[in-house]
Amino acid sequence: MSSGCGLDRPFFMPQIPILMPQLGESIAEAIVVAIRVAAGDSVKADQEIIEVETDKAVMTVTIPSDGVIAAITAKNGVSYAVGTTLGMLDVGGAAEADSSAAPKPTDEEAGVHFRVEDDALPGTQDAASQPTVTPTVDGLPVPAKATGASYLSPRLKARMVELGLNKSDLAGVAGSGAGGRVTVEDFEGFVRQLEENKMTPASPMRIAVADSMRRSWSRPLATVGSPVVLDAVLAHRKTAQQKPGPALYAMRALAIAVAENTAVAGRLVGSQIVHPKAVDLGFAVEVPDGVLVPIIREVDKKPLGELVSVYNRLVEQARERRLPPEALGTGIATVTNFGSFGIVWATPIPLPEQNLVLGLGRGRKQPAWDDAIGGFIPVTEAQLTLSFDHRVLDGGAAGRLLGRIAELLQAPEKL
């Protein structure tokens, strides 16, 4: 019998916080773009309740247990750090079972490159008091928002932080100080000039790409190139049951070449060359206002025919901004087919956590000498480029790697 005082349900129902999850090893925050539930809704374990947007994809926050939504504190359009409380869940007896779960792995065991610092009480965080993100491993890729503030006065640094700017934003500012130094007055004049122009907000994707390229350019990068004849690839593609794109042939050739000598895809950290554990490769996909790089794992161990459906599916998912978790993260190199835009030659920039990016230019008919007939014949030729971290590779090593890739492309039936 009900007492009429609301005691027909337990007087105390345990609550657990709904937290912003770790959505990838290098993702520290995400923007809430859709909330699918409201206070009072009954939910099931693993139910998707909130959509969030990272710099890589649109993903979802799920419920850890059956229960009833007690509150949703997250707001659309607000960015929240990993570990921020997005709401509260009434779980009844489920809380006791959850408390016996396995202990949380350490940052190092989980492969996380940053730590979330949070002194707030559960359920009290808001957009103004989020957890903060601190790198845990020096020299490894972390979600860097730092300003490139060397050679700038403390006062100017503080003003730039206030406006969310970094040193690269001042590349076009002429300094009037000693030795061409940019003064606070120069900076304020620059800001006033900006306000006279039409401005539109940059998307999270564009900001992420800009930040990534800024960090990449902090290294000495170089590019080598060589023509490659694609006739064998094009002939093989015509006879294949599934039709691999040229970039997929190049990806498979790169994977085999790297597997033969993993040092070429290593990263210099301190005085050590860190070899990759696996040949996980990314490929560039153009999306509105930026580029996504889905990852295919262990490409060296998968034959070309097995990769076609995986590649095509990831292209579609990238364009929809809904990449699966296994396609996120950091590969050891990227392949980009800039020839699809009609570009013959380019110098693509490796991602900050990578040493290599292989580029394929537009195929064109060219005359080539044939010793067998003693004359020129038409061939389809494209420019193959390899951009690399010059601290890890020199021109000779990069050229040999590029030559090996071109050699593998002449026998596509073995890829």
C-alpha positions in Angstrom: 0.0 0.0 0.0 1.3 3.4 -0.9 1.8 5.9 2.0 1.0 8.8 -0.2 4.4 10.3 0.5 6.2 8.8 -2.6 7.4 5.8 -0.6 6.0 3.3 -3.1 9.6 3.4 -4.6 12.7 2.9 -2.4 13.4 6.0 -0.2 17.0 5.9 -1.3 18.1 4.9 -4.8 21.8 4.7 -5.4 23.1 7.0 -8.1 26.2 6.8 -10.3 27.6 9.6 -12.6 27.3 9.4 -16.3 30.8 10.3 -17.4 32.3 11.5 -20.7 34.1 8.3 -21.7 37.6 7.9 -23.1 36.8 7.8 -26.9 40.3 7.2 -28.2 43.8 7.2 -26.9 44.5 10.7 -28.0 41.1 12.3 -27.5 40.8 14.4 -24.4 37.4 16.1 -24.9 34.3 16.1 -27.1 31.4 18.4 -27.9 27.9 17.3 -27.1 25.8 17.5 -30.3 22.6 15.6 -29.3 20.9 14.4 -26.1 18.5 11.5 -26.6 17.1 11.1 -23.1 15.6 13.3 -20.3 15.3 13.0 -16.5 12.9 10.2 -15.6 13.5 8.1 -18.7 14.2 4.4 -18.1 17.3 3.1 -19.8 19.1 -0.2 -20.4 22.8 -1.0 -20.1 24.8 0.0 -23.2 21.9 2.2 -24.4 23.2 5.2 -26.5 22.0 8.4 -24.8 24.3 11.2 -26.0 26.0 12.0 -29.3 29.3 13.7 -29.1 31.7 15.1 -31.7 35.4 14.8 -31.5 38.0 16.0 -34.0 37.8 12.5 -35.6 34.1 11.4 -35.7 30.6 11.6 -34.2 30.4 9.0 -31.4 28.0 8.1 -28.6 28.0 7.9 -24.8 26.3 4.8 -23.5 24.8 3.9 -20.2 26.8 1.6 -17.9 23.8 0.0 -16.2 20.1 -0.4 -16.2 18.3 2.4 -14.4 16.4 5.7 -14.6 17.9 9.0 -15.7 18.0 11.2 -12.6 19.5 14.3 -14.3 21.3 15.3 -17.5 23.7 18.2 -16.8 25.4 18.3 -20.2 24.3 20.9 -22.7 24.3 20.8 -26.4 27.2 22.6 -28.1 29.5 22.5 -25.0 32.8 20.7 -25.0 33.5 18.4 -22.0 36.8 16.8 -21.0 37.1 13.1 -20.5 35.8 12.2 -17.0 33.3 15.1 -16.8 29.9 14.2 -15.3 27.3 14.5 -18.0 24.4 13.4 -15.8 23.3 11.1 -13.0 21.7 7.6 -13.2 19.5 6.0 -10.6 20.6 2.3 -10.6 19.0 0.7 -7.6 20.9 -2.5 -6.7 23.1 -2.3 -9.8 25.6 0.0 -8.0 26.8 -2.7 -5.6 27.5 -5.0 -8.6 29.3 -2.3 -10.4 31.5 -1.6 -7.5 33.0 -5.1 -7.7 34.2 -4.5 -11.2 37.9 -5.1 -12.1 40.3 -2.3 -11.0 40.8 0.5 -13.4 44.1 0.1 -15.4 46.8 2.6 -15.0 47.4 5.2 -17.7 50.4 3.3 -19.0 48.5 -0.1 -19.1 45.6 1.6 -20.9 47.8 3.3 -23.5 46.5 6.7 -22.5 48.8 9.6 -23.0 47.2 12.1 -20.7 45.6 12.2 -17.2 42.3 13.8 -16.2 42.7 15.9 -13.0 39.4 16.3 -11.2 38.9 17.6 -7.6 35.2 18.3 -7.9 32.5 16.2 -6.2 30.5 13.8 -8.3 27.7 15.5 -10.1 29.0 19.0 -9.5 30.9 19.6 -12.7 29.7 22.1 -15.3 31.1 23.7 -18.4 33.0 26.2 -16.2 34.6 23.6 -13.9 35.7 20.7 -16.1 38.4 18.2 -15.3 41.8 19.4 -16.7 43.9 17.3 -19.1 47.6 16.7 -18.3 50.1 14.7 -20.5 51.5 11.6 -18.8 54.2 10.7 -21.4 56.6 13.4 -22.7 57.3 13.2 -26.4 54.3 11.1 -27.4 51.2 12.4 -29.1 48.8 14.2 -26.8 45.8 16.5 -27.4 48.0 19.6 -27.5 46.3 23.0 -27.2 49.5 24.8 -26.2 50.5 28.1 -27.7 53.7 28.3 -29.6 54.8 31.2 -27.4 58.6 31.3 -27.5 60.1 34.8 -28.0 56.9 36.4 -26.8 56.7 38.5 -23.6 54.7 37.1 -20.7 52.2 39.9 -21.1 51.6 39.0 -24.7 51.5 35.3 -24.0 48.7 36.0 -21.4 46.8 38.1 -23.9 47.0 35.4 -26.5 45.8 32.7 -24.1 42.9 35.0 -23.2 41.9 35.1 -26.9 42.7 31.4 -27.6 45.4 32.2 -30.1 48.9 30.7 -30.6 52.1 31.9 -32.2 51.3 30.6 -35.7 48.3 32.9 -35.7 50.7 35.8 -35.7 52.7 34.6 -38.7 51.6 37.6 -40.7 52.1 40.3 -38.1 55.1 42.7 -38.6 56.7 43.4 -35.2 57.8 46.9 -34.3 59.9 45.9 -31.3 63.6 45.3 -31.0 64.8 42.8 -33.6 61.3 42.6 -35.2 59.7 41.4 -32.0 55.9 41.5 -31.9 54.8 43.8 -29.1 51.5 43.9 -27.3 50.7 47.1 -29.2 51.4 45.3 -32.5 49.1 42.4 -31.3 46.2 44.7 -30.3 46.4 46.5 -33.7 46.3 43.1 -35.4 43.2 42.1 -33.4 41.5 45.4 -34.3 42.2 44.8 -38.0 40.7 41.4 -37.7 37.5 42.8 -36.3 37.0 44.9 -39.4 36.8 41.8 -41.6 34.1 39.3 -42.0 34.7 36.3 -39.7 33.0 32.9 -39.4 33.6 30.3 -36.7 36.1 27.5 -37.6 34.6 24.1 -37.2 36.1 21.7 -34.6 37.4 19.6 -37.5 39.3 22.6 -39.1 40.7 23.6 -35.7 41.9 20.0 -35.1 43.6 19.9 -38.6 45.3 23.2 -38.0 46.6 22.2 -34.6 47.9 18.9 -36.0 49.7 20.6 -38.9 51.2 23.2 -36.5 52.7 20.4 -34.4 53.8 18.4 -37.4 55.8 21.4 -38.8 57.8 21.6 -35.6 60.0 18.8 -37.1 62.4 18.9 -40.0 60.3 17.4 -42.8 61.4 16.5 -46.3 59.9 14.9 -49.4 61.3 12.7 -52.2 59.5 11.6 -55.3 59.7 9.2 -58.2 57.5 8.3 -61.2 55.8 4.9 -61.1 54.2 3.1 -64.0 50.6 2.0 -63.1 49.8 -0.2 -66.2 50.2 -3.4 -64.1 48.0 -2.1 -61.4 45.3 -0.9 -63.9 45.4 -4.3 -65.7 45.1 -6.2 -62.4 42.2 -4.0 -61.3 40.2 -4.8 -64.5 40.4 -8.6 -63.7 39.8 -8.3 -60.0 36.3 -9.4 -58.7 36.4 -6.5 -56.3 37.9 -3.2 -57.6 40.6 -1.9 -55.4 41.4 1.8 -55.8 45.0 3.0 -56.6 45.4 4.2 -53.0 44.7 0.7 -51.7 47.4 -0.8 -53.9 49.8 1.8 -52.7 48.8 1.1 -49.0 49.4 -2.6 -49.4 52.8 -2.0 -51.0 53.8 0.4 -48.3 52.8 -2.1 -45.6 54.9 -4.8 -47.1 57.9 -2.5 -47.5 57.6 -1.2 -43.9 57.2 -4.8 -42.5 60.6 -5.6 -44.2 62.3 -2.9 -42.2 60.2 -1.4 -39.4 62.9 1.2 -38.5 61.8 3.3 -41.5 58.5 4.0 -39.8 60.0 4.4 -36.4 59.7 7.6 -34.3 62.6 9.4 -32.7 61.9 9.8 -29.0 65.0 11.2 -27.1 67.9 9.1 -28.3 65.9 6.1 -29.3 64.2 5.0 -32.5 60.8 3.5 -31.4 59.8 0.8 -33.9 56.1 0.2 -34.5 54.5 -2.9 -32.9 52.2 -3.4 -35.9 51.8 -2.0 -39.4 48.6 -0.1 -38.9 48.1 2.4 -41.7 45.8 5.3 -42.3 44.4 6.8 -45.5 43.2 10.3 -46.0 39.5 10.9 -46.7 38.2 14.3 -47.6 35.2 15.3 -45.5 33.4 18.7 -45.2 35.9 21.3 -43.8 38.7 18.8 -43.3 40.3 15.4 -43.6 39.8 12.2 -41.6 42.3 9.4 -41.5 40.7 6.0 -40.8 43.1 3.3 -39.6 43.3 -0.3 -41.0 45.1 -2.6 -38.6 48.0 -4.9 -39.6 47.8 -4.2 -43.3 50.9 -6.2 -44.0 49.1 -9.4 -42.8 45.9 -8.9 -45.0 45.9 -9.6 -48.7 44.6 -7.0 -51.1 41.3 -8.8 -51.7 40.5 -8.9 -48.0 41.2 -5.1 -47.7 38.8 -3.9 -50.4 35.5 -4.2 -48.5 37.1 -2.8 -45.3 38.6 0.2 -47.1 35.3 1.0 -48.9 33.2 0.7 -45.8 35.6 3.0 -43.9 35.5 5.6 -46.6 31.7 5.8 -46.3 31.8 5.9 -42.5 34.4 8.6 -42.6 32.2 10.8 -44.9 29.4 10.3 -42.5 31.7 11.2 -39.5 30.8 7.8 -37.9 34.1 5.9 -37.8 34.1 2.8 -35.6 36.4 2.8 -32.5 38.8 0.3 -34.1 39.4 2.7 -37.0 40.4 5.5 -34.7 43.7 6.2 -33.1 47.2 6.5 -34.6 48.6 4.5 -37.4 52.3 4.5 -38.2 51.9 6.1 -41.7 49.3 7.5 -44.0 48.5 7.1 -47.7 46.9 10.0 -49.6 45.7 9.9 -53.2 46.0 13.6 -54.1 45.8 12.5 -57.8 42.0 12.2 -57.3 41.9 16.0 -57.3 43.9 16.3 -60.5 47.2 17.0 -58.7 50.3 15.6 -60.2 52.8 16.4 -57.5 52.4 17.4 -53.8 54.3 17.4 -50.5 51.8 16.1 -47.9 52.7 16.5 -44.3 53.0 13.5 -41.9 50.7 13.6 -38.9 52.5 14.6 -35.6 52.6 11.0 -34.3 53.8 9.6 -37.6 57.0 9.6 -39.6 55.7 8.8 -43.1 53.1 9.9 -45.5 52.9 8.3 -49.0 51.3 10.3 -51.8 50.0 9.2 -55.2 49.6 11.8 -58.0 47.3 11.8 -61.0 48.0 9.1 -63.6 48.9 10.5 -67.1 49.9 8.9 -70.4 53.6 9.3 -71.0 56.1 7.9 -73.5 58.5 5.3 -72.2 61.4 3.6 -73.9 60.9 -0.2 -74.5 64.2 -2.1 -75.2 62.3 -5.0 -76.6 61.0 -3.0 -79.6 63.6 -0.4 -79.6 61.2 2.5 -79.4 58.8 4.5 -77.2 55.5 3.2 -76.1 52.7 4.9 -74.1 52.4 4.1 -70.4 50.2 5.4 -67.6 52.6 7.1 -65.2 52.0 8.8 -61.8 54.3 10.6 -59.4 54.8 8.8 -56.1 56.0 11.0 -53.2 57.2 10.1 -49.7 57.3 12.8 -47.0 59.2 11.9 -43.9 60.7 13.1 -40.7 64.3 13.9 -41.7 65.6 13.2 -38.1 64.6 9.5 -38.7 65.3 9.0 -42.4 67.8 10.5 -44.8 67.2 11.0 -48.5 68.9 7.7 -49.4 66.8 5.6 -47.0 63.6 7.4 -48.1 64.5 6.8 -51.8 65.1 3.1 -51.2 61.8 2.8 -49.5 60.0 4.6 -52.3 61.8 2.4 -54.9 60.7 -0.7 -53.0 57.1 0.5 -53.0 57.3 1.2 -56.8 58.7 -2.3 -57.3 55.9 -4.0 -55.4 53.3 -2.1 -57.5 54.7 -3.8 -60.6 53.5 -7.2 -59.3 50.0 -6.3 -58.0 48.9 -10.0 -58.1 51.3 -10.6 -55.2 49.9 -7.8 -53.0 
